[in-house]
Amino acid sequence: MYRTWCIVLGFIYFSQCIVFGAKTPKFSTLQQQKTLQDKLLNGYKKTLRPVLNQDQPLIVKISFKFHTIQEYNEVSGLFAFNGGLKLSWKDESIFWNPSDYGNATAARLPIDEIWIPNIGVRNPAESEAFMEIEVAGFTVPATNHGFINLQINGLIKIMCEPDVTYYPFDVHHCSLTLSVLKYEGYEVKLQLAKPTATMHTFTENGQWAISILDTMMTDKAMEIKLEMKRKSSFLIVNLFLPVLFLLSINMVVFLLPVESGERISFSITSFLSFAVFITILTEKVPQTSNPLSVLSIIFAFQLANSTMILICNVLVINIYHRSCDVLSACTVAFVRFMGQKSHEKKFLSVVDIKIKPAEDRGRSCEDIVDQKVTWKEVAYALDKLFLFIFICSTMLPIIVFIFYVTIET
């Protein structure tokens, strides 16, 4: 019974705290505010830390919110974003009795006339070592107990460490370091407020997904470590798939009969289409050599691979139109090895193998095979060989790249 009453009373207490806990500040009348502001700012020294014991550090609580990504240059590392900085501290020079000023519990004071902590960015995009966050030109609320809350929203530019090795599946790491300027750690001490750094107000970006990895704190600085992962769906659909389609068309040239007379023109058209498409894609790939994108290497390799396909196609057509006899027994063995099924019966009627199986080991091509084939059959065999080779050389690098990226990221 006692435990039940404790639970009920506790529930009523917390309900009242939720409903009535956050008191609305009262400002009273305009005349009362003028009188209060004149009283607070009379003799106020903004060059002195507002703490009665100047040997003690002034505690400033800090938190940060990310709003939107303005720009990120994956080559230079410039990262521009909109964010909000919240600072809170107790100014012991500001206090009053609310009953003397029409029960006013809050007042807005001009920020240019009171002490505020100088917060700056340690790793700005500009050439300066520090970038101070400007807070001039507005007012801040102060309570009758001297508590001040300062909220600053603006554009911040920092430098990151870009890494486009696995573009377009690249992941970048950045850090935002906010520090107290013009004061030592024993004068002004930063403490993390709750929540420390949040993404609740963040507006999703169509190109980048950003997340907070960690927040570290010292007496003078707060460091927020960020991870930026590229959203690669658009690039996969508009970059990878067209490349795969062009490469597939480029390979099937060896399935086109030589008798059609269109193999050379088909191969050249496919090669030029791929070369033009690669030229267009080069503008989208980050143009940096440190580090060099693996995708750029794959594109260069595939362009060389397309060149070899064109050369091999010319070679096959040249062999196909030869009229002389095939004198090399190794060539005949190669044709048989490639399995020309359409000529299998012809082979069986002309081949006479007189070597016993136990005596096959160590013999040359001339000893094993004694038959006649045409250059057309050699061309057919080369078509099969080249088709297998270029399927492997085309698809294997792409498969390895995707598999490795999946493991790494």
N, C-alpha and C positions, 0 to 999 in steps of 0.2 A: 504493500500500500504506500509506504513511504517513497519507494523508488518511482511508483506511478505518479505521485504528486510532484516529485522532482522533475520528471520528464515533462509534465504538463506546464509547470511554471517556467521551465527552461525554454519550451517552445513559445510561450507567451512573451518572454523576455526578448528572445531573438526576433520575433515578429515585430515587436515594438521598435527594436533597433533598426530593422530594415525599413520600416515605414517612416520613423521619426529621427533615424540616426543622422542623416545628412541634412544639416541645417542650412537654410538659405541665408546667405549673408545679407545684412541690412545696411543700407547706406544713408538712411534718414533723409533730410532735406538738402537742397543745394547749398543753402547758407551754412548749414552744419558741416558739409563737406569742405567748403572753402575755409572755414575756421580751422577744421581738423588738419587740412593739408598745410596751411600756414604754420600751424603749431608743430607738425612733424618735420617740416623741411627747414625750420628756423634753426640755424646753427649746425645743420647736418653736413658732415664731411664725407663726401663720396670717395675720397682717396684713402680713408681708413677702413679697415675691415670692421664690420658691425658686430663685434664681439667685445664684451666688457673686459674680459681678461685677454689682453693681446698676446699673451704667451701661449694661449690655447688655439688649436686650429679651428677654423670655421668649417663645419660639415655641410657639404652640398650634395644632395641626392640627385642622381641623374638617370634618365631613361631615354630611349630613342624609338621612334616608329618610322617604318618605311611606308611610303605612299605609292609612288610610281617610278618606273624606269624611264628616264628621259632619253638616254643614249648610252650605247656601249660599243666601243671600237675594239674589236678583237685583235687588231694588228698593233695599234699604239698602246692599248690598255686603258684608254680614257673611259671612265665610268661616271656618268652623270645621272643623278636621281633626285627626286623630291622626298624630303623627310621632315620629321618633326622632332625637335629636341625639347625635353621637359626638364627644368631645373627647379629645385625647391630648397630653401634654406630659411633659417631664422635670423632676422635682423633685430638684434637686441637694442638697437637705437630707436626702434619703432614700437611704441606701446601707448595705450590710452585707456581711459575708463569709459566704456560705452555710454554710461548714464550721463556723462558730461556733454555728450554730443548727440543727443536725441536717440540713444540706444543704437548708434551706428557701430556695427561689428566689423566693417570692412571699408577700405578706402582704396581708390585707384591713384597711384603716384606716378609721375612722369619718370620714365626709366633713365632719362639723361641726368636726373638730379639725385639719384640714389646709387648705392653701391650694388654692382652686379658682378658675378664671376665672369672673367674673360675666358670663354671656351673657344678653342680653335681646332682645326683638323691638322694632324701631324703629317699626313701623306696626301697633300692636295695635288691637283693636276697642274697648278701653276708652278712657276719656277721658285717661289718662295718656300722656305722650310716649313712655315706654318701659315695657315689661312684662318684668320679670326672671323668668327661668325658675327655679322653685324646685327645689333639689336636696338639701334637708335630709332627714335621717332614715334614711340607708342607708350602706353602706360601698363602697369602691372598691378594686380590686386594684392593688397596687404591686409592681414587681420589685425585685430587689436592686441594680439599676443606677439606680433612681429613675424608671422609666417608669410613667406612670399613664394608664389608659384609663377614661374616664367616659362612660357611655351613659345618656341620659335619654329616656324615652318619656312622652308626655302629650298633652293637648288644647291646641291653639294656635288663637287667634282673631285674624284680621287683617282689615283693610279692603281691599276691591278697588274697581275702577272698573267698575260695572255698565253694560252697554250692551244693551238689549233692543230695539233698533231693528228687527232682523230676526227677532224671536221668531216661531216656535219654532226657528229656525235660528241663534240668537244664539251669539256667541263672546265670552268675557270674558277679560280679562287681569288677572293679579294678580302681586304680588311679595312675597316673604318676605325681610325684611332682618334678619339676625342680627348683633348687634354686641356688642363688649366694653364693659361698663359700668364706670365708676369708675376706668378706666385710660386713659392716653393711648397713642397709637400707638407712641411710643418706649419704652413700658414693657411692653406686651403686644402682640405681633404675631400676627395670624391668618394661617394658611396652609391652602390647600386640601389635604385628604387625598384619597386615591383609594379608592373612587369618591367624587366630590364630593357629588352629589345624585342619588339613584336612585329608581326606581319598582319595583324588583324585589319588594319586600314589599307593594306596593300592592294592595289588594282592590278589584276593579272595582265601580264604582257604576252603578246602573241608570239614573240620570238624567244624569250628567255623565261626560265623558271628559276626563281631565286629562293634560297633558304638560308637560315641562320644556323651555322654549325656550332659556334661557341661564343661566349662572352667572357673576357678576362678583365680583371680590374686591378689597378695599382692605386697608390695614394693620389697620383696626378693624372691618370689617364684611364680611359675605358676603350678596350679594343673589341670590336665586333667582327668575327670571321664569317665571311659569306661564301656561298657556293652558287655559281651560276651555271645552269645546264641548258644547252640549246634545245629548243623544241624542234625536232628534226622531221616531223611529219610532212611539212610542206616541201622540204628539200628532197625527201625520199620520193615523193610523187612526181615532182617536177625536175629532178636531177638524176636520181638513180634509175628509176624505171625507164626513162627514154634512152639512157645509155645502154641498159641491158637489152632493150629492143633492137637498137642499132647494132650492137655486137652480135646478137642472135642472127640478124639478117646477114651480117658480114660473114658468118661462119657457114651458112647453108649454101654458099656459092658452089661448094664441092658436091652438092646433091643435084645441081643443075647439069643436064646432059651437055657434053661438048658439042653434039650435033645441032643444038639449038642456035649456036652462033652468038649467044647473048652473054656468055660468061664474062668476057673482058669488060664489056660495058656495064654489066651488073656489079662487078667487083669494083670498078673505078667509081661508079655512082655511090656505092656503099661507103667506100673509103673517103670520098669528098664530103659526104653527108656527116660522117663521124668527125672529120677534121673541122668542119664548120661548127658543129655542135660543141666540140671541145673548146674552140675559140670563144664561143659565147659563155660557156661555163667558167672559163678562166676569170672572167670579170666578177663572178660570184664567189669564187674561192678566195679566202684571205691571202693577199699578196705579201707574204713574208717568207724569209728563208731561215728564220731562227725562232721556232722550229719550222721545218718544212712539212706541209700537210701530206699525210700518207696518200690522200686522195689525188693530189697532184702527181705523185709518183705513179699511181695506178693509171691515171689518164695518159701519162707519157708512155708507159709500158704498153697500154692498149693501142695507142697510135702506132707504135713500132710493130706491135702484133698485127695490126691491119695492113701495114706495109708488107710484112712477110706473107700474109694471105694473098695479097695481090701478086707478089713475085712467084709464089708457089703455083698460083692459078695459071700464070703465063707459062711456067715450066710444064705443067700437066698438059696444056693445049699443044705446046711444042712437041712433046713426046707422043701425043695422040696422033698427030699428022705425019709421023715418020713412016716411011715405006720400006726401009731395009729390014733385014732379019735381026732377031734378037739372038746374039751369039753368046752372051754371058749366061752360064748355068746358074750363077748366084741370083741373077735377075729372075730366071724361071722359078727358082726356089722361093724367092720373095713373093712372086705372084701366087704360087700355090699356098704359101703361108697365110696370105691375106684372104684366101678362101673365096675365089671367084666362083660362086655357086652356079652361075649361068653358064660357065664353061667347064663344069666339073666332069660331065660325061665325056666331053671332048678330051679332057686330060686322061681319063681312064682308058680311052681307046688308043692313045698314042704313047702312053708311058709304059715302059717295060723296066721294072726294077728287078735287077738280078743279084742284088746284094743281100745276103742273109742278115737278119736282125742282129745276130751276135757280132757281125763284122761291120756294123754301121758306125761304131764309135771311132772317131778320129779321121773319118773320110772327108774329102772336100766336096764342094757342090757338084763338080763334074762327075764324081764317083756315085753320088746319090741320085741325081736327076738327069734324065736324058730325054728331053722332049722339046717341042717347039711351041712358042707363044708369040702373039702379035704385040706390037707396041700399044694398041688400043687396050689390050688386057693389062699391060703395065700401067697405063694411065688410070684405068679403073681401080687398080690396087693402090696407086698413089692417092687417088681421091679418098679412099677409105682411111689411109694412114694420116693424111693431112687433116681430115675431118676430126679424127680422134685427137690428134696433137693439139689443134687449135681450140677444140672444146675445152681441153684441160688447161691450156695456157690462158684462155679467156676467162673461164669461170673460177678456176682455183684461186687466183689472187683476190677476187671479190669475196669469195666464201671465207677465205682465211681472214680478210680484213673485218668482215662483219662478225665472225666468231670471236676474234681477238678483242674487238671493241666491246662486245657483249660481256666478256669476262672482266675487262678492265673497268667498265662503267657500271 
